[in-house]
Every structure is written in C-alpha cells, then in structure tokens.
Amino acid sequence: MTHSRSSILYLLSSIFFLLSGCGDPAKPDAVWMSTGTAPGQVVYPRAICYSRSDDTFFIVDRVARVQHIDREGNHLNGWQMPDWQYGKPVGISVGPDGNVYVPDTHYHRVMVYSPKGQLLRQWGSLGKEKGQFIYPTDVAFDEQGRIFVSEYGEHDRVQVFDIVGTYLYEFGTFGEGDGQFSRPQSMIIDKGLLYVSDSCNHRIVVFKTDGTFVRNLGGVGSGLGQFRFPYGLDLDADGHLVVCEFGNNRVQLLDKKTGKGIKTWGTAGREPGQLAYPWGVAVDKKGRVVAVDSGNNRLQVFGF
C-alpha cells in the first residue's frame, strides 16, 4: 500500500513538473518551419507580425513571399510580392483594419493587402519629398488611426500618414544625436509613445507620436540593457519591450521606462535555443514570443 501511494505521488509530481513548464529555459517551446520554398518553409525570413483578432501570424522572407500561419505554425495561405529583383521587404504589420501592410523596401512604397493576399492599395515612390521613401522598413499605427512609416538610406526619418496614405508630418534625420536615426528598423506605439529600434546606433529611441523626442534607451554592448543592431521590436502583456538583436543573436526583455534589461533568451548557434542573425519578433496574446531565426531558416517559440 505504501509503495502504491509513493508511486502515485511520484506520478502526480512528474505530471505537475511537465505541465508547469519547468524544463530547460534555454530550449524553445517549439520550432516552426524549415528551409525551402514550399508552403510552410522559408528562406531567410526577415519580419513577422501578429494578428490578435484571429491569433495568427504573417511573415515575409528573402524570396519576397508573405506567408500566413496559424498559432501552431501551420501554413494557411500566402502570396508573392509583385517585384523582387532589386530586393525584398524587411517589415510587415497588421493594421487596425485587419489588413496587412508591407513596406516594400527596395521599391520605396507601402503595399496594403487583405489577409488573403489581395492587393488593396499602395502609395509612395523613390525620393526625399513628402510621401516618398528611400528604403521603408516598418509600419506602425496609433490610436488615432495614423500610419507611421520608418525609412533609411539618404533620409533616415519617420513619416506619418492618415488612414488612406495622405502625408501629415515627419520627424527625425540621419545622425547619432537625440532624435536622429541610423537605420530605424522597427517601431511599436504604446500609450502615445513611439519606440523605434535605431539599429546602427544600437539603441531604442522614444518619441511622442507628434514627433517630440523623449529619450534614448540602451547603447552598444552585450550586457543587459545594451544592444548590438536591435532589429525586431514588440511589447508583452506587462508592457515590457521585447527586442530582437541581430548582432548579439538574442532576444532581450526590457523595461521601457528605464531601459533596464530584465533578461535575455538565445545565444549564437544552430541548435534549438540558439539564433543566427535574428531579424524579427512577435508576442501573442498568450505571452509566447516568436523569434525570426533568419540565418537558421526557422521560427523559434519561447516564453520569458
């Protein structure tokens, strides 16, 4: 009888251990996709976004394909960008209208698609004038329905448009000073503040949505609160910044008010739990972090 009771207790404790997620925190919860050009495969994926309304994701890779995947990483549908000879997109976003906004980086325009891949509209052309772009990288949306587009090249800045793409205003210039950029790669807006991953300055720049500079977070390095080429950017349910670092081959959790690094996930390498030149990151409503493990042609799913 004692032996039977001990066995039952052992079994229950084992089940609790498994259900509580007390495994190796360095290992991913899941690895999605593999190398290739078939549906559900990727070639150097470079951006990801989360669609909260239906709990799905969109990704874009280096063969200029957009793929729509479900919450388990299964392929739902996809489409090919119309032009790709000069280069491929480096960003993707879901708007408040549920449509997919792709900054078509090397064609200097923003393309808007339905979730099924129907092209709805586009705007922009090559240039430095209002409403023109040089290498647009990301699209973000504020609570007023305004659209923010970051760009780099000869004119590092953020331009702001209304919901149909009419130019409103802009801010930022190329440089290392406060309110300046050197390749702004990703953006996230929260409670009237815009957070921009200022990649080649190795920091996060914070603005009010009217373009007023607020502060810089971080600096070059590999310690907590430091960055090497921060690319992807998102927020978790607690309001922490989740930053994907191309140069440090990791994802970092950051206090968005103080800039204090809380913890990191990932190291350089090819094994599960390791990353190679990650470009993007997205957080779903369950708190799972999906990292775009670009150099390994896969997505890795984990939790902080």
NORCORWO-V788413 format. One record per helix or strand of 3 or more residues. SS is the DSSP state (H for helix, E for strand). FROM is the first residue (numbers start at 1). TO is the last residue. If there is no record, write none. Layout:
ss = {SS SS}
from = {FROM FROM}
to = {TO TO}
This chain:
ss = {H E E E E E E H E E E E E E E E H E E E E E E E E H E}
from = {2 30 47 56 65 75 100 105 109 119 136 147 157 167 184 193 199 203 213 230 241 250 261 280 289 294 298}
to = {19 32 51 60 69 80 104 107 113 123 141 151 161 171 190 198 201 208 217 235 245 254 265 283 293 296 302}
